[in-house]
Amino acid sequence: MLDNQYAIQSKITGGFWFERLKINAEKAIFHQWIMLEASRCIDNFRIAAGIKEGFREGFFFADSDAYKWLDAASRILVNTQSPRLKALVDEFIGILEKAQCEDGYLYTYNQIHFGNTRWKNLQVEHEFYCLGHLIEAGISHKKATGEDRLFTIAKNAADLLVSEFIEAPTKFTDGHEEIEIALVRLSRFTGATKYRDLAQRFLERRGKIPGYPLRFAGQFLSSMGRMNIVTAKRREYYKTRKETSSFKLPAHNKHRIPRNMPLRFASSALSGRYTQQYQPLALQEEPVGHAVRFSYLNTAAAMLAHDIQENVDLPRLQNLWQHMVEKRMSVSGGIGSLPLTEGFGRDYEMDPEIVYNETCAAIGCMLWDHEMGLLTGDSKYDDLFEWQLYNAASVGIGLDGCSYFYNNPLTTNGGYKRESWYDIPCCPSNLSRIWASIADYAVSVDGEDVRIHQYFGGEFAIPVNPGIRVQIDTSLPWNGTVKIGLAIKEPNRIKMMLRKPAWAGGYRIRLNGEEITPVVNLSQASRVASCGLDLGSSAWLSIEKVFSDGDVIEIEFEMPITILEQDVRIRGCGGKVAIARGPILYCLESIINSQDLEKSILVPGSLELLHDDKRSAIGLLIRGVDTTGGVLVFSPYYAWGNSGETAMTTFIQRQV
């Protein structure tokens, strides 16, 4: 079964995302390459290839940062002609060809520092994780260019994993999930089931490693010892040489760490919760551990459930997702509230100043949302994908495309600013690769059913007989108008399934200028999240008829300003409210508000759109009034921190 994302030709052609993808392709991707070069991440591969002398720099998993850049660049090349970018991609592929071992192995940390040592500390050192991102980059490059060079490198690595681990003991699973997604994607792309089979074996082995606490502790100590060896080697290397680069990484990303967090991290790691190894997958019914790992694991599980057409795991996935949304997800859609563990806390443990909400965790959850939407047909998953895209994920990249947040608090008193790079730069290129392929998440087809999951301005060519081309024009997220034009070679009976977002207060639909009433299929969501999001009012609007070339569907979604009340059990913001309009969460920044944000009390009926403002370039602002008569200006949360260091909060008390 080939991945639907490869069947539909998708391209963003206008609107909100067109401008952001332009920044992604013209600025962000080149800035990231410069940073990877400056931090010597790319040099690591040159050293492994024997084409440059030097000392390997960065964490043991640094290879993955370069692979994500390569994946992002390849996805950009699908719809962007850029000789400059193509030249960089080709240069990097040439280096990888020389760095890869004959049998497909490629992991510069071991190749440079530890000779023939392989698969030594899988729960800690991310070998499979790195190779997973290499495999995904190979697929993206093949799709973009039709060329085989990178795909051959990726496939050789995957074939090595199959040959070594398809019949391996349970201890051979990676501590950082991702390889499972890559293998399923490779199986979809090639049609070869051996890759999917290995992904399934990895999932089946999870939580079954004998004596896991001792094994993890041993691998952790071994990994620390190996890092000490590397540190000593580095010191010795530079005794007789001068460092060639003056580039210095910025300080580690800012975040508050409560006193008991190191102990909680140790408990999570040793118990297996941190790596989702605490019990077999079928019994994992609670969101726990590192949030990126968690979301990647369950994305792969949903992909497998879809591809093997087996619903045994579906109830677990549905309940797990619901638990996360109801009790362990912030109002922004961010997940992983605890610093240090970068993972889930207890139910309602989402203090807005402490929440970690890593950008990569939001991206991972979006991938899971999308797969759950395809698996179940329930619109609530697409609703959360949209909400996380505009808020929990997009906040991670600055408007200039060259400045980033790693973790994303919901309240800060200052001292927190965007950086051009990080010592662990996993988020920038991860964002860029998702943005570059964002059109692929908009439309799907199942038989004669065409689903519009996301309203992005773009063109979507659907390969069904007799062939359909969908053109979407929209002013979202600032205005609720959507226009869908159909180009069809000959009249054809189609069921158009249009998502009615939960945020829409109401809607009107016209077909060729005439108002119509669609069939409404409500979401199966029955509960409201603790953060105030109501995904249960999402629905599919179904129009089934013989469509003809030139037919136009127009939708007008009402976009009221919405007050999202926070559950009283959430420390630091319980009982307060957040403000949203459409798919956009808003916040208050001290840099444009003179009021004391902590003491301000909002008059709910005072909220209105503010069209004329010098900051309107970031989107529509909202004006409110507090009980003293002071003016409050709410701006989009995703754009905060772009005007300099500032205090910020997404929450405010309201007048009762």
ZATINU-293564 format. One line per 4 residues: for each residue x, y, z of C-alpha. Coordinates in pm, 1 decimal. Layout:
<recs>
X Y Z | ... $
</recs>
This chain:
<recs>
0.0 0.0 0.0 | 154.4 328.1 -108.6 | 129.5 626.6 122.7 | -157.7 859.4 29.8 $
81.8 1152.4 71.7 | 272.7 1031.4 -235.0 | -39.3 974.0 -445.1 | -184.2 1324.8 -422.6 $
21.5 1604.2 -575.8 | -9.7 1896.2 -336.2 | 118.3 2251.1 -350.1 | 55.1 2562.7 -142.8 $
-21.8 2850.5 -378.1 | -150.0 3134.5 -164.2 | -259.8 3274.0 169.1 | -109.2 3249.8 515.5 $
102.6 2942.7 450.4 | 235.9 3058.5 114.6 | 418.7 3346.4 282.9 | 555.7 3127.5 559.3 $
673.0 2858.6 321.2 | 848.0 3125.8 118.9 | 1042.8 3227.6 430.0 | 1109.7 2861.1 499.4 $
1251.4 2801.0 151.1 | 1438.2 3128.5 104.4 | 1570.9 3203.6 453.5 | 1519.1 2940.5 721.6 $
1668.5 2643.5 538.1 | 1986.9 2835.4 450.9 | 2020.6 2979.1 801.5 | 1997.8 2624.6 939.0 $
2271.7 2503.5 704.2 | 2496.3 2789.3 813.8 | 2438.0 2694.0 1177.9 | 2503.0 2324.5 1109.3 $
2829.0 2419.6 940.8 | 2926.7 2666.7 1212.4 | 2861.6 2413.3 1488.8 | 3059.5 2159.6 1281.5 $
2776.3 1910.2 1258.1 | 2836.0 1869.6 883.3 | 3211.3 1841.2 942.8 | 3141.5 1529.8 1149.2 $
3040.0 1354.2 828.1 | 3342.0 1491.5 641.6 | 3566.0 1349.2 911.8 | 3390.0 1011.8 898.4 $
3424.7 1017.8 518.9 | 3798.1 1080.5 546.1 | 3783.7 1401.9 344.4 | 3867.1 1635.9 631.6 $
4073.5 1621.7 947.0 | 3920.1 1742.9 1268.2 | 3750.5 1648.4 1591.0 | 3387.9 1536.1 1598.8 $
3171.9 1789.3 1780.2 | 2823.8 1775.9 1927.6 | 2610.6 1521.0 2109.3 | 2608.8 1155.9 2007.1 $
2274.7 1210.0 1828.5 | 2390.7 1514.9 1631.0 | 2367.2 1322.7 1301.5 | 1988.8 1344.8 1324.6 $
1998.2 1725.7 1311.1 | 2175.1 1712.0 976.2 | 1938.0 1445.0 843.9 | 1633.4 1651.6 938.7 $
1784.4 1944.6 751.4 | 1836.5 1717.3 449.9 | 1477.7 1595.4 478.4 | 1348.9 1953.4 500.0 $
1560.4 2066.9 205.0 | 1439.2 1773.6 -3.9 | 1075.6 1847.8 75.6 | 1128.9 2211.0 -20.1 $
1270.1 2101.2 -356.0 | 940.3 1928.9 -443.2 | 781.8 2263.5 -530.9 | 1070.5 2511.4 -524.8 $
1335.2 2549.4 -793.2 | 1649.1 2648.4 -604.3 | 1986.5 2568.7 -765.2 | 2158.8 2696.3 -451.5 $
1967.9 2458.9 -225.0 | 2002.7 2169.2 -468.7 | 2380.2 2223.0 -473.3 | 2399.1 2205.3 -92.3 $
2186.9 1890.5 -89.1 | 2404.9 1727.0 -355.6 | 2720.0 1824.7 -167.5 | 2590.7 1666.9 152.0 $
2480.6 1349.9 -28.2 | 2830.9 1318.0 -173.7 | 2974.9 1334.8 177.4 | 2730.9 1071.1 304.7 $
2822.0 836.3 20.6 | 3181.6 841.6 138.9 | 3095.1 827.2 510.6 | 2864.1 526.1 496.3 $
3014.9 183.9 566.7 | 2989.5 -82.9 297.7 | 2715.1 -268.1 484.4 | 2501.6 45.7 528.0 $
2603.7 152.4 878.5 | 2628.7 526.9 935.4 | 2663.8 682.4 1279.9 | 2950.7 926.0 1310.8 $
2977.8 909.9 1691.6 | 3080.9 546.1 1681.8 | 3263.3 557.2 1349.0 | 3494.0 838.9 1457.9 $
3534.5 778.5 1830.3 | 3480.9 406.0 1886.0 | 3584.7 220.0 1573.4 | 3372.0 -84.5 1505.3 $
3151.2 -55.5 1813.8 | 2782.3 -71.7 1721.3 | 2442.0 -89.2 1891.5 | 2605.4 -59.7 2234.9 $
2372.0 170.1 2429.4 | 2049.1 168.6 2231.3 | 1834.6 296.3 2518.9 | 2049.3 607.8 2545.4 $
2247.9 687.0 2232.1 | 1984.6 702.3 1954.5 | 2147.1 501.2 1673.3 | 1812.2 380.8 1536.2 $
1665.6 729.7 1581.6 | 1939.2 883.6 1367.3 | 1903.4 619.3 1096.8 | 1528.2 674.1 1098.1 $
1574.3 1038.7 1005.1 | 1823.7 936.7 735.9 | 1564.0 698.2 589.0 | 1294.5 967.7 590.9 $
1532.8 1207.6 416.1 | 1603.8 944.0 151.6 | 1233.9 899.3 79.0 | 1176.1 1274.7 58.4 $
1471.1 1325.4 -175.6 | 1359.0 1045.9 -408.3 | 1010.5 1195.0 -420.5 | 1145.6 1544.4 -488.0 $
1408.0 1467.3 -750.5 | 1354.5 1113.7 -875.3 | 1724.3 1054.7 -808.0 | 1852.9 741.6 -634.5 $
2173.1 855.8 -460.2 | 2033.2 945.0 -119.0 | 1758.7 685.4 -140.9 | 2022.0 416.3 -195.2 $
2208.5 532.2 117.7 | 1884.0 524.7 315.6 | 1774.0 188.1 182.0 | 2113.8 34.3 256.0 $
2081.7 150.2 616.4 | 1729.1 8.9 639.1 | 1837.6 -322.5 487.8 | 2115.2 -346.5 747.5 $
1860.0 -300.9 1024.7 | 1634.0 -568.2 875.6 | 1917.8 -817.9 842.6 | 2045.8 -759.8 1196.3 $
1726.6 -709.5 1396.0 | 1428.4 -880.7 1236.2 | 1493.0 -1189.4 1454.0 | 1684.3 -1016.0 1736.0 $
1606.8 -1049.2 2110.0 | 1367.6 -806.2 2278.9 | 1650.6 -589.7 2413.5 | 1709.3 -450.2 2065.0 $
1473.0 -155.2 2054.6 | 1575.5 208.7 2051.8 | 1530.8 433.1 2352.5 | 1412.8 715.0 2127.2 $
1136.5 605.1 1895.0 | 1136.6 728.1 1533.9 | 1280.0 440.0 1333.9 | 935.0 278.4 1340.8 $
779.0 572.2 1152.1 | 1062.1 570.9 900.2 | 1031.8 198.3 833.7 | 655.4 216.1 779.4 $
703.1 509.4 543.1 | 969.1 314.0 355.4 | 735.2 16.2 330.2 | 457.3 239.3 196.7 $
693.1 400.5 -52.0 | 850.4 81.8 -185.1 | 575.6 -173.0 -126.0 | 829.4 -397.6 53.1 $
667.5 -545.6 363.8 | 998.1 -638.1 532.6 | 1039.9 -280.7 654.6 | 689.3 -271.8 800.5 $
751.9 -612.2 959.3 | 1061.2 -479.7 1135.7 | 871.0 -175.1 1259.1 | 604.1 -407.4 1396.7 $
869.3 -621.5 1568.7 | 1015.3 -312.1 1734.1 | 671.0 -218.2 1866.4 | 598.8 -570.6 1986.2 $
930.8 -581.9 2177.9 | 860.8 -260.1 2361.1 | 820.8 -303.6 2735.0 | 949.4 -659.4 2728.5 $
1319.5 -603.8 2800.8 | 1418.6 -821.6 3101.2 | 1555.2 -627.8 3399.8 | 1501.8 -291.8 3233.4 $
1597.1 -69.4 3530.6 | 1939.4 -234.0 3562.8 | 1985.6 -242.8 3185.9 | 1903.5 127.1 3148.9 $
2126.8 221.3 3442.2 | 2411.8 20.0 3293.5 | 2371.5 177.6 2951.4 | 2342.8 525.8 3102.0 $
2667.1 479.1 3295.9 | 2834.5 328.0 2989.9 | 2723.3 623.7 2779.3 | 2853.6 869.1 3040.4 $
3184.3 684.1 3042.1 | 3206.2 703.5 2664.4 | 3135.6 1077.1 2677.5 | 3416.4 1116.9 2928.2 $
3647.0 932.2 2689.5 | 3546.2 1169.0 2410.5 | 3605.6 1470.8 2635.7 | 3954.5 1344.3 2717.8 $
4025.7 1279.5 2349.3 | 3910.1 1630.3 2264.7 | 4136.3 1783.3 2528.3 | 4431.9 1582.9 2398.0 $
4352.8 1666.4 2035.4 | 4356.2 2041.8 2096.3 | 4671.6 2039.0 2304.9 | 4873.9 2065.2 1985.2 $
4612.6 2230.6 1762.6 | 4420.7 2553.2 1766.0 | 4042.5 2538.1 1734.1 | 3953.9 2660.0 1387.1 $
3611.4 2799.1 1472.7 | 3522.3 3088.1 1699.7 | 3152.5 2998.0 1680.0 | 2994.0 2957.4 2020.4 $
2655.3 2800.8 2079.7 | 2408.7 3006.7 2285.6 | 2336.1 2899.4 2638.9 | 2107.3 2601.7 2686.7 $
1740.7 2687.3 2637.8 | 1591.2 2868.8 2935.7 | 1341.5 2684.8 3155.4 | 1248.4 2654.1 3520.0 $
1333.9 2323.3 3687.7 | 1154.9 2247.5 4016.7 | 1373.8 2102.2 4291.4 | 1224.9 1753.6 4277.1 $
1261.0 1719.7 3900.8 | 1597.5 1534.8 3894.3 | 1449.8 1268.7 4123.5 | 1137.1 1242.4 3908.4 $
1351.8 1212.3 3597.1 | 1552.8 927.6 3751.4 | 1233.9 749.3 3852.9 | 1083.3 789.0 3506.1 $
1398.7 668.6 3332.5 | 1464.1 366.4 3553.5 | 1101.1 253.2 3547.5 | 1095.1 263.7 3167.8 $
824.9 530.4 3151.3 | 1063.4 787.1 3006.9 | 1122.0 563.0 2702.4 | 779.3 390.7 2699.7 $
948.1 64.0 2802.0 | 760.0 18.4 3129.0 | 515.3 -239.6 2994.0 | 412.7 -395.4 2660.6 $
260.9 -156.0 2410.6 | -85.5 -313.3 2431.8 | -98.2 -220.8 2802.0 | 24.9 138.5 2765.9 $
-293.9 336.3 2825.3 | -157.9 650.2 2992.0 | 45.8 936.0 2841.0 | 382.5 905.9 3014.6 $
748.3 977.7 2962.0 | 930.5 1188.8 2706.8 | 662.7 1355.7 2493.7 | 844.2 1333.9 2159.3 $
919.0 966.1 2208.8 | 558.5 904.6 2315.7 | 407.1 1076.4 2013.2 | 643.8 911.6 1764.6 $
570.0 568.8 1913.9 | 194.7 607.4 1886.3 | 217.2 762.3 1541.6 | 390.0 444.9 1426.3 $
129.9 230.0 1601.7 | -151.0 417.0 1424.0 | 27.6 385.6 1089.8 | 63.1 10.9 1136.5 $
-299.4 -27.8 1243.8 | -400.9 152.3 924.7 | -172.7 -42.6 694.1 | -236.0 -393.1 823.5 $
-607.9 -311.4 858.7 | -626.0 -448.5 1208.0 | -822.5 -263.1 1474.9 | -696.0 -450.3 1781.2 $
-489.3 -150.2 1893.5 | -745.6 113.4 1797.1 | -935.2 138.2 2130.3 | -606.0 182.5 2317.2 $
-493.3 457.3 2079.5 | -827.7 636.5 2105.7 | -834.4 623.3 2485.9 | -470.0 727.8 2509.7 $
-526.6 1029.8 2285.1 | -841.6 1126.4 2477.1 | -661.5 1106.2 2811.4 | -384.6 1328.2 2677.7 $
-625.6 1588.9 2541.5 | -847.2 1598.1 2849.6 | -591.4 1604.6 3127.1 | -231.3 1643.6 3004.2 $
-235.5 1895.8 2720.0 | -189.7 2271.8 2754.4 | -426.7 2522.1 2600.0 | -179.1 2581.2 2316.1 $
-191.3 2211.4 2226.8 | 155.2 2171.7 2375.5 | 238.8 1839.7 2538.8 | 513.2 1733.4 2776.7 $
468.7 1967.7 3069.8 | 774.3 1872.2 3276.0 | 1123.1 2016.9 3221.6 | 1426.7 1790.3 3238.8 $
1218.3 1484.5 3145.0 | 1069.5 1689.0 2857.5 | 765.7 1476.1 2925.3 | 423.6 1428.7 3073.4 $
340.9 1505.6 3432.0 | 39.5 1395.5 3630.5 | -315.6 1483.2 3530.4 | -365.1 1862.9 3528.6 $
3.9 1922.8 3606.2 | 55.5 2207.3 3360.4 | 180.6 2510.4 3550.6 | 206.6 2775.9 3273.8 $
549.2 2902.0 3387.1 | 700.4 2555.1 3413.8 | 542.2 2370.7 3119.3 | 806.8 2254.5 2875.3 $
591.8 2193.0 2566.4 | 884.3 2125.8 2333.5 | 824.8 2226.4 1972.7 | 919.0 1876.4 1851.9 $
656.5 1725.3 2083.6 | 386.7 1933.0 1914.9 | 513.7 1819.1 1575.3 | 511.4 1455.9 1687.3 $
157.4 1490.9 1816.4 | 47.1 1646.3 1486.9 | 178.7 1339.9 1305.5 | -21.1 1122.0 1544.5 $
-333.5 1336.7 1499.1 | -312.3 1300.7 1123.2 | -271.4 924.3 1132.8 | -558.4 890.2 1380.3 $
-777.0 1098.8 1151.2 | -699.9 871.1 856.4 | -749.0 560.7 1071.0 | -1083.9 656.0 1226.5 $
-1234.0 922.3 1001.4 | -1310.9 1132.8 1309.6 | -1269.5 1505.3 1249.8 | -1154.0 1586.2 1605.0 $
-804.1 1462.0 1520.0 | -778.8 1705.6 1228.7 | -905.3 1980.7 1457.8 | -623.7 1921.5 1702.4 $
-370.8 1900.6 1415.9 | -482.1 2246.6 1303.2 | -473.2 2391.7 1656.2 | -126.3 2252.7 1729.2 $
4.5 2364.7 1390.6 | -91.1 2729.2 1443.2 | -1.9 2743.9 1811.3 | 210.6 2477.4 1982.5 $
432.3 2418.4 1676.6 | 445.8 2752.4 1495.8 | 547.5 2938.9 1811.4 | 880.5 2756.0 1779.6 $
999.0 2961.3 1481.6 | 1033.1 3338.2 1457.3 | 870.6 3547.4 1187.8 | 1212.3 3592.0 1028.3 $
1258.6 3215.6 996.0 | 1597.2 3241.4 1167.1 | 1515.6 3255.8 1538.0 | 1364.1 2982.8 1750.5 $
1215.3 2866.4 2074.9 | 1293.6 2514.1 2193.8 | 1044.6 2486.6 2479.4 | 732.8 2698.0 2493.7 $
598.1 2824.8 2827.4 | 256.3 2986.3 2847.1 | 357.9 3248.7 3101.2 | 696.5 3410.4 3159.6 $
809.9 3712.2 3356.2 | 1093.4 3784.9 3115.4 | 1447.1 3668.8 3048.6 | 1321.8 3436.4 2777.6 $
1407.3 3508.7 2416.5 | 1437.6 3350.4 2075.9 | 1779.9 3217.8 1976.7 | 1942.8 3167.1 1638.5 $
2040.9 2809.7 1736.3 | 2069.9 2570.2 2029.5 | 2317.9 2314.7 2157.5 | 2044.2 2060.5 2082.5 $
1897.7 2202.5 1758.7 | 1637.7 1931.8 1695.6 | 1341.0 2168.0 1652.6 | 1437.2 2414.7 1373.2 $
1478.2 2162.6 1091.1 | 1195.8 1948.9 1224.5 | 966.9 2249.3 1183.3 | 1105.8 2322.0 839.3 $
1043.0 1970.1 712.8 | 682.9 1969.3 836.9 | 616.7 2314.1 691.3 | 768.7 2216.9 357.1 $
521.8 1928.8 324.1 | 224.4 2090.0 498.7 | 13.1 2063.9 182.4 | 29.9 1684.8 209.0 $
-187.8 1697.1 520.4 | -473.7 1889.2 359.8 | -656.1 1639.9 138.0 | -704.6 1263.4 130.8 $
-905.5 1027.7 -87.7 | -1072.9 697.2 -7.1 | -1253.6 549.7 -304.4 | -1495.2 820.8 -419.1 $
-1471.3 1013.3 -90.7 | -1256.5 1325.8 -97.5 | -1181.0 1469.4 246.6 | -1061.4 1823.9 303.3 $
-877.9 1788.5 634.6 | -713.3 2131.6 639.1 | -799.4 2454.1 461.9 | -471.0 2566.7 308.5 $
-458.8 2779.9 -4.6 | -330.3 2539.6 -266.1 | -371.8 2298.2 -555.1 | -432.6 1927.3 -502.3 $
-428.6 1677.7 -789.6 | -613.3 1359.6 -691.9 | -534.2 1048.4 -898.8 | -881.2 893.3 -916.7 $
-1062.4 812.1 -1237.0 | -1122.7 1039.1 -1421.7 | -888.4 1264.2 -1223.5 | -976.6 1558.8 -1001.3 $
-793.6 1880.5 -930.1 | -899.3 2073.6 -621.2 | -814.9 2442.9 -585.2 | -856.1 2587.1 -234.9 $
-853.0 2961.9 -177.3 | -894.3 3087.4 177.6 | -828.5 3383.4 402.3 | -789.1 3161.4 708.4 $
-681.1 3189.3 982.9 | -796.0 3553.2 998.2 | -1124.4 3523.3 808.8 | -1350.8 3220.6 777.3 $
-1406.3 3222.5 401.7 | -1308.0 2916.4 196.9 | -1355.0 2863.6 -176.3 | -1307.4 2517.4 -326.5 $
-1295.9 2487.0 -703.9 | -1309.4 2152.8 -885.4 | -1151.8 2069.6 -1218.9 | -1276.9 1733.7 -1349.2 $
-1223.9 1581.7 -1694.2 | -1580.3 1449.7 -1700.3 | -1878.9 1453.2 -1461.0 | -1828.7 1213.4 -1171.4 $
-2013.4 1115.4 -854.3 | -1802.7 1226.1 -558.8 | -1863.5 1264.8 -188.9 | -1692.8 1583.8 -75.5 $
-1623.4 1572.5 298.3 | -1551.8 1919.1 438.6 | -1430.5 1961.2 795.5 | -1633.0 2194.6 1009.4 $
-1382.4 2309.2 1276.2 | -1484.3 2305.6 1641.0 | -1397.8 2675.8 1665.7 | -1657.7 2772.8 1403.9 $
-1964.2 2930.7 1559.8 | -2171.8 2841.8 1256.3 | -2138.7 2812.8 879.3 | -2302.3 2865.4 540.9 $
-2227.9 2661.2 230.3 | -2302.7 2751.9 -130.2 | -2260.6 2532.1 -436.9 | -2223.9 2736.4 -754.9 $
-2377.0 3032.5 -573.8 | -2678.8 2846.4 -436.7 | -2701.0 2781.2 -62.7 | -2718.4 2412.3 27.0 $
-2755.8 2199.3 338.8 | -2490.7 1927.8 377.2 | -2517.7 1603.6 570.2 | -2352.6 1655.6 910.7 $
-2138.0 1383.6 1071.9 | -2044.2 1496.6 1421.5 | -1715.0 1407.8 1588.7 | -1721.3 1120.9 1835.4 $
-1559.4 1342.4 2099.3 | -1790.9 1366.3 2398.6 | -1581.8 1561.9 2647.6 | -1409.5 1895.6 2671.5 $
-1037.1 1922.8 2744.3 | -932.8 2066.5 3079.4 | -771.3 2359.5 2898.2 | -1104.4 2470.5 2753.5 $
-1076.8 2334.0 2399.4 | -1400.0 2175.2 2280.0 | -1310.1 1933.8 2001.6 | -1647.3 1763.1 2026.6 $
-1824.4 2022.6 1811.7 | -1607.3 1935.5 1513.8 | -1787.1 1764.1 1224.8 | -1771.5 1648.6 863.9 $
-2001.0 1829.9 620.8 | -2082.8 1586.6 342.6 | -2192.8 1678.5 -9.5 | -2250.5 1380.8 -239.6 $
-2351.1 1438.3 -600.2 | -2233.6 1423.0 -958.1 | -1983.0 1706.1 -973.5 | -1882.2 1870.9 -1299.2 $
-1582.6 2066.7 -1417.2 | -1587.5 2420.5 -1280.3 | -1811.1 2350.4 -978.9 | -1736.0 2579.6 -685.6 $
-1809.4 2523.2 -317.2 | -1798.7 2829.4 -92.9 | -1795.7 2809.6 285.1 | -1829.3 3087.0 538.6 $
-1728.9 2984.1 890.1 | -1826.1 3217.5 1173.1 | -1519.3 3313.8 1377.1 | -1627.7 3447.4 1714.9 $
-1376.5 3551.1 1977.7 | -1375.5 3262.5 2224.7 | -1301.2 3252.3 2596.3 | -1130.9 2928.7 2703.9 $
-1174.6 2867.6 3075.6 | -899.1 2670.5 3247.2 | -976.6 2386.9 3485.6 | -936.8 2495.1 3848.4 $
-708.9 2195.0 3905.4 | -437.5 2342.5 3681.5 | -190.2 2523.2 3907.0 | -102.0 2878.2 3806.4 $
-386.8 2932.8 3563.8 | -678.9 2730.8 3699.7 | -994.6 2941.5 3686.9 | -832.8 3195.0 3455.2 $
-917.1 3221.9 3086.5 | -735.5 3223.5 2755.9 | -853.6 3405.4 2444.4 | -884.7 3253.6 2097.6 $
-1035.5 3329.3 1761.1 | -1059.0 3064.0 1493.9 | -752.7 2837.5 1518.5 | -539.7 3111.0 1679.8 $
-457.5 3129.4 2050.5 | -379.5 3479.7 2179.1 | -150.4 3612.9 2450.0 | -57.1 3934.0 2627.5 $
297.3 4074.2 2595.6 | 426.4 4340.0 2833.8 | 612.4 4507.0 2547.0 | 278.7 4631.6 2407.7 $
71.6 4637.9 2728.9 | 130.9 4885.6 3007.2 | -114.8 4716.1 3241.0 | -2.7 4484.4 3521.8 $
-95.4 4160.9 3346.5 | -98.1 3956.6 3665.7 | -346.4 4187.5 3837.7 | -560.3 4275.0 3535.7 $
-919.2 4150.6 3530.0 | -1075.9 4126.6 3185.4 | -1424.2 4254.5 3112.7 | -1540.9 3968.9 2883.2 $
-1787.5 4174.7 2681.2 | -1515.1 4423.8 2586.2 | -1331.7 4194.0 2343.5 | -1322.1 4307.6 1982.4 $
-1096.4 4286.0 1677.4 | -831.9 4554.9 1647.4 | -758.9 4613.9 1279.3 | -546.9 4927.6 1282.2 $
-223.5 4873.6 1468.3 | 145.3 4891.3 1382.8 | 178.6 4524.9 1478.6 | -98.1 4407.8 1243.0 $
164.8 4246.5 1017.8 | 164.6 3950.4 1257.2 | -209.7 3902.9 1210.8 | -529.3 4035.1 1360.4 $
-505.1 4166.6 1715.3 | -778.8 4165.4 1977.1 | -857.4 4456.3 2205.4 | -1006.0 4421.7 2551.0 $
-1060.6 4633.8 2858.6 | -987.1 4549.8 3221.5 | -1202.3 4649.6 3516.7 | -1000.0 4968.5 3569.7 $
-1070.8 5082.6 3214.8 | -718.9 5002.7 3097.1 | -671.0 4871.5 2742.9 | -544.3 4516.2 2685.6 $
-402.3 4417.4 2347.0 | -395.4 4044.0 2269.8 | -164.6 3922.1 1992.7 | -121.0 3573.2 1840.3 $
67.7 3341.1 2073.4 | 270.0 3193.1 1787.2 | 423.5 3535.7 1719.2 | 522.4 3632.4 2071.6 $
883.2 3727.3 2139.4 | 945.7 3865.6 1789.7 | 977.3 4225.9 1908.0 | 1234.9 4168.5 2177.6 $
1248.4 4034.5 2529.3 | 913.5 4061.1 2703.2 | 698.2 3920.0 2976.3 | 410.5 3717.6 2834.5 $
101.9 3530.3 2944.9 | -176.9 3346.9 2768.4 | -400.0 3368.6 3077.0 | -593.8 3641.0 3249.9 $
-851.0 3668.9 3523.0 | -1195.5 3767.4 3405.8 | -1476.6 3959.8 3564.9 | -1750.8 3730.5 3690.4 $
</recs>
